[in-house]
């Protein structure tokens, strides 16, 4: 939207005293523009304004009907910080105000200087002891003489009318996405991530403030993909399970995603495990679980366009028995039983059930 149209609506929405304060903020150089873009025919402008007391986060929207928005100062409906942002947008070329994202700590593995107030959002990722579940802890981080201190941030706070100043636009997007994944689980400290949460995890890592296990852990960064070793394992039941691993790489954590990722816990580098097929197909195969004998043909057809070196489940000759009652079979055996003083061998019996002949 042309800046003069935005300014005309500003003059209609802003009181004279408010506009005067906005001009002083602009003259003092405390305005920094963020993004300006059109989203669903709605013009959106973001920025930050340092008024000497704190850095205020500003979000402004403008459509054909009216000018609106919000500011972290929790002031009037249209405050001087919002007005100063609109004026900066108008005078960007003349006054030399540059359009750039607001600086955030942790854009790389080296922590950047914290914003005013010494607080920012970070996201801690951990893996359960058995390796079956990932979880994330959104946290407020405060700088202290002893180093950064992380405090869990509850998703229930998203219902508040005004968010803390350390919660930026990118954090709000992440927190709302996490709330959508967590559904009604709003009072947790660690929020479980489903295996299908690859997109959310990429969004969190893009902030540059996603740490492994705790705030002193390495910042997670996405690296080049790594080739996975894929094989179909025949289970005693006759079903076949797809195993996806990278046994040739040691000291790595495998993250339960679709497809899985490898994490280097020392450097924080995450790499997707690729097997030459697209991620959607890989996710479908892994999410489907073990394949029964009569489901093999469907999987083979699903892999029709996959590379020839990608393994297919084996077609098995299966004998089907007529419906019959199970026949109990008792076998005498010796069982080793443990005691405080050691182990002893005792007579026992093993019960099994036979089907058919």
TORDOTOR-140897 format. One record per residue: residue number from 0; x, y, z of N, C-alpha, C in turn. Coordinates in steps of 0.05 Angstrom, whole numbers. Example, Ala and Ser with C-alpha at 12.3 -4.5 7.8 and 13.67 -1.06 7.14 Angstrom:
<rs>
R  resi    n_c1    n_c2    n_c3   ca_c1   ca_c2   ca_c3    c_c1    c_c2    c_c3
R     0     264    -114     156     246     -90     156     264     -66     156
R     1     257     -45     142     273     -21     143     258       1     157
</rs>
This chain:
<rs>
R  resi    n_c1    n_c2    n_c3   ca_c1   ca_c2   ca_c3    c_c1    c_c2    c_c3
R     0      17     -24       0       0       0       0      18      25       0
R     1      12      45     -16      27      70     -16      27      82      12
R     2      51      93      20      54     103      47      36     128      52
R     3      30     144      31      14     167      36     -15     160      43
R     4     -25     137      33     -52     128      41     -52     119      70
R     5     -30     106      78     -28      97     106     -27     121     124
R     6     -12     142     116      -9     166     133     -36     181     135
R     7     -51     182     114     -77     196     115     -95     182     135
R     8     -95     156     136    -112     142     155    -101     145     183
R     9     -74     148     185     -62     153     211     -72     180     223
R    10     -73     201     206     -83     227     215    -112     226     224
R    11    -127     208     212    -155     205     220    -158     190     246
R    12    -139     171     252    -141     154     275    -127     164     299
R    13    -108     182     296     -90     190     318     -96     218     328
R    14     -96     222     354    -100     248     366     -76     265     362
R    15     -78     292     361     -55     310     356     -32     306     375
R    16     -38     303     401     -17     299     421      -2     273     416
R    17     -17     252     409      -5     226     403      13     228     379
R    18       4     243     359      20     246     334      45     261     340
R    19      44     281     358      68     297     365      88     279     379
R    20      79     262     397      98     243     411     110     224     391
R    21      94     216     371     104     197     350     126     210     334
R    22     123     235     327     143     249     312     169     252     328
R    23     167     257     354     191     258     371     206     231     372
R    24     190     209     374     203     183     374     218     178     348
R    25     206     186     326     218     182     300     244     199     298
R    26     242     224     307     266     242     306     288     231     324
R    27     282     218     346     302     207     364     315     182     353
R    28     305     172     331     317     148     318     311     122     332
R    29     289     121     347     282      97     361     264      77     346
R    30     258      83     321     240      66     305     256      48     287
R    31     248      23     288     261       3     270     238     -13     256
R    32     237     -12     230     216     -26     215     222     -55     213
R    33     201     -71     214     204    -100     209     195    -107     181
R    34     173    -121     179     163    -130     152     140    -113     144
R    35     137    -109     118     113     -98     107     105    -115      83
R    36      81    -127      84      72    -145      64      42    -146      63
R    37      32    -157      41       3    -160      38      -4    -190      42
R    38     -22    -195      61     -31    -222      68     -61    -223      65
R    39     -70    -239      46     -99    -242      41    -112    -214      38
R    40    -100    -197      21    -110    -171      15    -110    -152      39
R    41     -95    -159      59     -92    -142      83     -63    -133      85
R    42     -58    -107      85     -31     -97      88     -22     -98     117
R    43       1    -111     122      12    -115     149      39    -102     151
R    44      43     -87     172      68     -73     178      76     -79     206
R    45     101     -87     211     111     -93     238     136     -76     243
R    46     143     -73     268     167     -58     275     171     -58     305
R    47     191     -44     314     197     -40     343     204     -11     347
R    48     196      -1     371     201      27     378     213      28     406
R    49     237      40     408     250      44     434     242      72     444
R    50     225      74     464     216     100     475     232     109     499
R    51     255      96     504     271     103     527     266      87     552
R    52     242      76     554     235      59     576     237      30     569
R    53     228      23     545     228      -5     536     226      -5     505
R    54     231     -28     494     227     -32     465     199     -43     461
R    55     182     -28     447     155     -36     443     152     -50     416
R    56     137     -72     416     132     -87     391     106     -78     379
R    57     107     -72     353      84     -59     340      76     -77     316
R    58      49     -80     314      37     -94     291      14     -78     281
R    59      14     -71     255      -6     -54     244     -18     -68     219
R    60     -44     -66     216     -58     -77     193     -75     -56     181
R    61     -79     -57     155     -94     -36     141    -108     -49     117
R    62    -134     -46     117    -150     -56      94    -165     -32      82
R    63    -184     -39      65    -199     -17      52    -217      -2      71
R    64    -222     -14      95    -242      -3     113    -229      15     134
R    65    -208       5     148    -197      20     170    -169      12     176
R    66    -156      28     194    -129      23     203    -131      11     231
R    67    -116     -10     236    -117     -23     262     -90     -35     269
R    68     -89     -49     291     -64     -62     299     -62     -65     329
R    69     -37     -69     339     -33     -74     367      -5     -66     374
R    70       0     -61     400      26     -53     410      30     -66     438
R    71      55     -73     444      61     -86     469      60     -66     493
R    72      56     -40     488      55     -21     510      28     -22     524
R    73       8     -35     512     -19     -38     523     -31     -10     529
R    74     -25       9     511     -36      36     514     -63      38     501
R    75     -67      62     489     -93      67     475     -96      51     450
R    76    -119      53     438    -125      37     414    -105      41     392
R    77     -97      66     389     -76      72     369     -56      91     382
R    78     -33      80     391     -14      94     408       7     108     391
R    79      25     123     406      46     137     392      67     118     379
R    80      70      94     390      89      75     379      79      65     352
R    81      53      60     349      42      52     324      43      75     304
R    82      38      99     314      39     122     296      67     127     286
R    83      87     124     304     115     128     296     123     107     275
R    84     113      83     277     119      62     258     108      69     230
R    85      83      80     230      71      88     204      87     112     192
R    86      95     131     209     111     153     199     138     144     188
R    87     150     125     202     176     114     192     173     100     165
R    88     150      86     162     145      73     137     142      94     114
R    89     130     117     120     127     138     100     154     151      93
R    90     170     156     114     195     171     109     219     153     107
R    91     215     127     101     237     108     100     259     117      81
R    92     251     125      57     271     133      37     284     159      43
R    93     268     178      53     278     205      58     296     206      83
R    94     286     193     105     301     194     130     322     173     134
R    95     323     154     115     343     133     117     336     111     137
R    96     311     108     144     303      87     162     302      61     146
R    97     317      41     154     318      16     139     298      -4     148
R    98     289     -20     129     270     -41     136     285     -67     140
R    99     284     -77     165     299    -101     171     286    -115     194
R   100     289    -141     196     277    -155     219     289    -146     245
R   101     273    -146     266     283    -139     293     303    -160     301
R   102     326    -151     312     347    -170     320     336    -188     342
R   103     344    -214     340     336    -234     360     361    -248     369
R   104     364    -255     395     387    -270     404     386    -298     393
R   105     411    -309     389     412    -337     382     408    -343     352
R   106     415    -325     335     412    -330     306     434    -350     297
R   107     454    -354     313     474    -374     306     481    -388     332
R   108     501    -406     331     509    -420     355     520    -402     377
R   109     529    -377     369     539    -358     388     516    -340     396
R   110     510    -337     422     487    -322     431     492    -292     426
R   111     473    -278     414     476    -250     409     467    -235     434
R   112     472    -208     434     465    -192     458     435    -192     461
R   113     424    -195     485     395    -195     490     383    -168     485
R   114     357    -167     478     344    -142     475     340    -127     501
R   115     328    -103     500     324     -87     524     309    -104     545
R   116     318    -103     570     305    -119     591     319    -145     595
R   117     337    -153     577     353    -177     580     337    -203     580
R   118     314    -204     567     297    -228     566     290    -235     537
R   119     288    -260     531     279    -269     505     268    -297     507
R   120     255    -306     486     244    -333     485     264    -353     474
R   121     264    -377     485     280    -399     474     264    -424     476
R   122     273    -445     462     257    -470     460     277    -493     465
R   123     271    -509     486     288    -531     494     276    -557     484
R   124     293    -573     470     284    -598     458     298    -621     473
R   125     283    -642     479     295    -666     492     282    -691     481
R   126     296    -713     485     287    -740     476     283    -758     500
R   127     262    -773     501     257    -791     523     279    -812     525
R   128     281    -824     548     303    -844     553     302    -867     534
R   129     278    -875     526     275    -898     507     276    -889     478
R   130     279    -863     473     282    -853     446     256    -853     430
R   131     233    -856     443     208    -858     429     193    -832     426
R   132     200    -811     443     184    -787     443     202    -762     445
R   133     196    -742     427     208    -716     429     190    -698     444
R   134     201    -679     459     184    -659     473     199    -632     472
R   135     183    -611     474     194    -583     472     184    -567     496
R   136     201    -550     506     194    -533     529     199    -504     520
R   137     178    -489     514     181    -460     508     189    -446     534
R   138     209    -429     533     219    -417     558     226    -388     555
R   139     222    -373     577     232    -346     579     260    -347     590
R   140     278    -334     576     306    -334     585     314    -306     594
R   141     325    -304     618     334    -279     629     365    -280     633
R   142     379    -260     624     408    -259     629     413    -250     658
R   143     434    -263     670     442    -256     697     472    -257     698
R   144     483    -249     721     512    -250     724     523    -278     723
R   145     506    -298     730     515    -326     729     508    -339     703
R   146     499    -324     683     491    -336     658     461    -336     653
R   147     452    -346     631     424    -346     625     408    -365     643
R   148     384    -356     650     366    -372     667     340    -376     652
R   149     332    -401     647     308    -408     632     285    -415     651
R   150     262    -403     645     237    -409     660     216    -418     641
R   151     202    -440     646     181    -450     627     160    -429     622
R   152     151    -427     597     130    -408     589     105    -425     583
R   153      83    -421     597      59    -437     594      43    -427     569
R   154      33    -446     553      17    -438     530     -10    -426     539
R   155     -18    -430     564     -43    -418     573     -41    -388     573
R   156     -17    -376     572     -14    -348     572     -22    -336     545
R   157     -25    -352     524     -33    -342     498     -61    -330     499
R   158     -77    -337     519    -103    -326     522    -104    -298     534
R   159     -81    -288     543     -80    -261     554     -81    -240     532
R   160     -94    -218     539     -98    -197     518     -71    -184     510
R   161     -52    -182     528     -26    -169     522      -4    -189     528
R   162      14    -193     509      36    -212     513      60    -197     524
R   163      78    -210     538     102    -197     548     119    -187     525
R   164     136    -167     531     152    -154     510     172    -174     498
R   165     181    -194     513     201    -212     502     189    -233     483
R   166     163    -233     480     150    -251     461     146    -235     435
R   167     162    -241     415     161    -227     389     141    -240     370
R   168     139    -228     346     120    -238     326     127    -267     318
R   169     153    -273     315     160    -300     308     154    -320     330
R   170     157    -311     355     151    -328     378     121    -333     380
R   171     104    -313     375      76    -317     375      67    -337     354
R   172      79    -336     330      73    -356     309      80    -384     319
R   173     104    -387     331     113    -413     341      94    -423     363
R   174      88    -406     382      72    -414     405      44    -422     397
R   175      32    -407     378       5    -414     368       6    -441     353
R   176      27    -445     337      30    -471     323      33    -494     343
R   177      49    -489     364      52    -509     384      26    -515     399
R   178      11    -493     404     -15    -497     417     -34    -513     400
R   179     -33    -509     374     -50    -525     356     -42    -554     357
R   180     -16    -560     359      -7    -588     361     -14    -600     388
R   181     -12    -583     409     -17    -593     436     -47    -596     443
R   182     -64    -584     427     -93    -585     431    -100    -574     458
R   183    -111    -591     476    -120    -581     502     -98    -583     523
R   184     -74    -592     516     -53    -595     536     -38    -568     539
R   185     -50    -549     554     -39    -522     556     -23    -517     582
R   186     -25    -535     601     -12    -530     627      14    -546     631
R   187      25    -557     610      49    -573     613      74    -556     614
R   188      96    -569     622     123    -557     620     136    -566     594
R   189     136    -592     590     146    -604     565     123    -614     548
R   190     121    -604     524      99    -611     506     109    -632     486
R   191      95    -656     485     104    -677     466     100    -668     437
R   192     119    -676     420     118    -671     392     111    -697     377
R   193      91    -697     361      83    -720     346     105    -726     324
R   194     105    -750     314     124    -757     293     120    -741     268
R   195      96    -729     265      90    -713     241      96    -684     245
R   196     111    -677     266     116    -648     273     141    -637     260
R   197     149    -648     236     173    -638     223     171    -609     216
R   198     148    -600     205     144    -572     198     146    -554     222
R   199     134    -561     245     136    -545     269     164    -544     279
R   200     179    -566     279     206    -566     289     224    -548     271
R   201     219    -549     245     235    -532     227     229    -502     233
R   202     203    -496     239     196    -468     246     210    -460     272
R   203     211    -477     291     224    -470     317     254    -467     313
R   204     267    -485     298     295    -483     293     303    -458     277
R   205     284    -449     260     290    -425     244     293    -400     262
R   206     283    -401     286     285    -378     304     314    -374     313
R   207     330    -395     311     358    -394     321     360    -396     351
R   208     338    -403     364     338    -404     394     327    -431     404
R   209     331    -452     389     323    -479     397     348    -493     407
R   210     348    -500     433     371    -512     446     366    -542     452
R   211     387    -557     452     385    -585     459     386    -589     489
R   212     364    -598     501     360    -606     529     358    -582     548
R   213     377    -563     548     375    -540     566     387    -516     553
R   214     385    -493     566     393    -468     553     423    -467     548
R   215     438    -483     563     467    -484     558     475    -504     537
R   216     455    -519     527     460    -538     506     465    -525     479
R   217     475    -539     459     480    -527     433     454    -518     419
R   218     456    -497     403     434    -488     387     430    -507     364
R   219     406    -516     359     400    -536     338     400    -522     311
R   220     414    -533     292     414    -523     265     410    -546     245
R   221     397    -541     223     391    -561     203     415    -563     184
R   222     426    -587     181     448    -592     163     439    -608     139
R   223     458    -617     123     452    -633      99     441    -660     107
R   224     424    -670      90     412    -697      96     433    -718      95
R   225     427    -741     108     446    -763     108     431    -788      97
R   226     446    -805      84     434    -829      72     427    -849      94
R   227     403    -859      93     393    -878     113     397    -907     103
R   228     400    -925     121     400    -954     115     372    -964     120
R   229     359    -975     100     332    -984     102     330   -1013      96
R   230     315   -1027     113     311   -1056     109     284   -1065     121
R   231     273   -1086     109     248   -1098     119     255   -1121     137
R   232     246   -1121     162     251   -1142     181     227   -1161     183
R   233     231   -1187     180     210   -1206     182     206   -1213     211
R   234     182   -1208     222     176   -1213     250     165   -1241     253
R   235     167   -1252     278     157   -1280     282     127   -1283     274
R   236     112   -1262     275      84   -1263     267      79   -1266     237
R   237     101   -1263     221      98   -1263     192      94   -1235     181
R   238      91   -1216     198      89   -1188     188     117   -1177     183
R   239     120   -1156     168     146   -1144     162     146   -1115     170
R   240     168   -1107     184     171   -1080     194     194   -1066     180
R   241     189   -1041     173     209   -1025     159     227   -1011     180
R   242     253   -1018     179     273   -1006     197     288    -984     182
R   243     291    -961     195     303    -937     182     325    -928     201
R   244     350    -932     194     372    -925     213     397    -917     197
R   245     416    -907     212     442    -899     201     464    -911     218
R   246     467    -937     216     486    -951     233     515    -944     228
R   247     521    -932     205     548    -925     199     557    -900     213
R   248     538    -886     226     545    -861     241     542    -866     271
R   249     563    -863     286     562    -868     315     560    -842     330
R   250     550    -843     355     548    -820     372     526    -801     364
R   251     506    -810     349     484    -794     340     458    -803     354
R   252     440    -784     358     413    -790     369     394    -791     345
R   253     377    -812     344     357    -813     323     331    -802     334
R   254     321    -781     321     296    -768     330     272    -781     317
R   255     252    -787     332     228    -802     321     210    -783     306
R   256     218    -777     281     202    -761     263     196    -776     238
R   257     180    -765     220     173    -778     195     183    -761     172
R   258     205    -769     158     224    -790     166     241    -782     189
R   259     256    -802     201     272    -795     224     295    -775     218
R   260     304    -762     239     327    -744     237     349    -755     254
R   261     374    -747     247     397    -753     264     406    -727     277
R   262     413    -728     302     422    -705     317     449    -711     329
R   263     468    -692     324     494    -693     337     491    -677     364
R   264     491    -691     386     487    -677     412     509    -658     420
R   265     532    -660     406     555    -642     413     553    -616     398
R   266     545    -617     372     545    -593     356     516    -582     352
R   267     496    -598     357     468    -590     352     459    -592     323
R   268     475    -604     306     468    -607     278     448    -629     274
R   269     425    -622     261     404    -642     255     404    -647     226
R   270     401    -673     218     401    -680     190     379    -700     185
R   271     363    -694     165     342    -713     157     355    -738     145
R   272     343    -761     151     353    -787     141     337    -793     115
R   273     351    -791      93     339    -794      67     345    -822      56
R   274     325    -834      43     330    -860      30     322    -859       0
R   275     322    -836     -11     317    -833     -40     288    -831     -48
R   276     270    -830     -28     242    -826     -34     232    -800     -20
R   277     210    -789     -29     201    -763     -17     191    -768      11
R   278     191    -746      26     185    -747      55     157    -757      60
R   279     138    -750      43     110    -758      47     107    -788      45
R   280     120    -800      25     120    -829      21     134    -843      44
R   281     157    -832      53     172    -844      75     155    -843     100
R   282     141    -820     105     124    -818     129     101    -838     128
R   283      90    -842     105      67    -861     102      76    -889     108
R   284     100    -897      98     110    -924     103     116    -928     133
R   285     129    -909     145     136    -912     173     113    -910     192
R   286      94    -892     185      70    -889     203      52    -913     201
R   287      53    -927     178      35    -950     175      41    -974     192
R   288      66    -975     203      74    -997     220      79   -1023     205
R   289      82   -1045     219      87   -1071     206      66   -1078     185
R   290      74   -1092     164      57   -1099     142      49   -1128     143
R   291      24   -1135     143      15   -1163     144      21   -1176     116
R   292      22   -1203     115      28   -1216      90       9   -1208      67
R   293     -17   -1204      73     -35   -1197      52     -35   -1167      45
R   294     -17   -1152      58     -14   -1123      52      11   -1117      36
R   295      27   -1137      30      52   -1133      16      48   -1121     -11
R   296      28   -1133     -26      24   -1123     -54      17   -1094     -54
R   297       2   -1084     -35      -6   -1056     -34      19   -1038     -30
R   298      38   -1047     -13      63   -1032      -8      80   -1032     -33
R   299      82   -1055     -46      98   -1057     -70      87   -1039     -92
R   300      61   -1037     -94      49   -1019    -113      54    -990    -106
R   301      53    -984     -80      59    -957     -70      87    -949     -77
R   302     106    -968     -78     133    -962     -84     140    -965    -114
R   303     120    -965    -131     124    -970    -159     143    -949    -172
R   304     141    -924    -163     158    -904    -174     183    -898    -158
R   305     187    -914    -137     211    -910    -120     236    -920    -134
R   306     260    -911    -127     285    -922    -139     286    -952    -136
R   307     299    -964    -156     301    -994    -156     316   -1004    -132
R   308     335    -989    -121     351    -999     -99     337    -995     -72
R   309     313    -983     -72     298    -981     -47     285   -1008     -42
R   310     289   -1021     -19     279   -1048     -14     248   -1049     -13
R   311     238   -1072     -23     210   -1077     -21     205   -1101      -2
R   312     182   -1102      12     177   -1125      29     174   -1150      13
R   313     182   -1173      24     182   -1198      10     153   -1209       9
R   314     147   -1221     -14     121   -1235     -17     125   -1263      -5
R   315     108   -1270      14     110   -1295      29      88   -1315      21
R   316      95   -1341      21      75   -1361      17      62   -1367      44
R   317      36   -1361      46      22   -1363      71       1   -1385      69
R   318       2   -1403      89     -19   -1424      90     -40   -1415     110
R   319     -65   -1415     101     -87   -1406     119    -101   -1431     130
R   320    -104   -1431     156    -117   -1453     170    -147   -1448     173
R   321    -162   -1469     172    -191   -1466     178    -195   -1459     207
R   322    -217   -1446     212    -223   -1438     239    -225   -1463     257
R   323    -210   -1462     279    -210   -1485     298    -205   -1475     326
R   324    -210   -1492     345    -205   -1486     373    -175   -1490     379
R   325    -163   -1472     394    -135   -1476     402    -132   -1500     420
R   326    -110   -1514     417    -104   -1538     433     -82   -1532     453
R   327     -87   -1533     479     -66   -1527     499     -45   -1549     499
R   328     -20   -1541     501       3   -1559     502      20   -1552     526
R   329      22   -1571     545      38   -1566     569      64   -1581     567
R   330      87   -1567     571     113   -1579     569     128   -1575     596
R   331     139   -1597     607     154   -1595     631     182   -1584     625
R   332     192   -1567     643     218   -1555     638     230   -1546     665
R   333     255   -1537     664     268   -1526     687     269   -1495     684
R   334     264   -1481     706     265   -1452     706     285   -1442     726
R   335     301   -1422     717     321   -1410     735     308   -1387     750
R   336     308   -1389     776     295   -1368     793     316   -1355     810
R   337     315   -1328     810     335   -1313     825     326   -1307     854
R   338     346   -1309     872     341   -1303     900     363   -1283     909
R   339     360   -1274     934     380   -1255     944     408   -1268     946
R   340     408   -1295     949     434   -1308     951     444   -1319     925
R   341     429   -1317     904     437   -1328     878     414   -1339     862
R   342     419   -1358     845     399   -1370     827     396   -1400     834
R   343     371   -1410     830     367   -1439     834     350   -1449     810
R   344     353   -1475     804     338   -1488     782     315   -1503     794
R   345     291   -1497     784     266   -1509     795     250   -1521     772
R   346     235   -1542     780     217   -1555     760     194   -1536     755
R   347     186   -1535     729     165   -1516     721     151   -1528     697
R   348     131   -1514     687     116   -1523     663     111   -1499     646
R   349     111   -1503     619     107   -1482     600      81   -1488     585
R   350      63   -1469     585      37   -1472     571      37   -1457     545
R   351      31   -1472     523      29   -1460     497       3   -1469     484
R   352      -5   -1456     462     -29   -1464     448     -22   -1470     419
R   353     -32   -1493     409     -27   -1501     382     -53   -1498     365
R   354     -49   -1492     340     -71   -1488     322     -68   -1507     298
R   355     -89   -1521     291     -88   -1539     268     -73   -1565     275
R   356     -62   -1578     254     -48   -1603     258     -20   -1599     270
</rs>
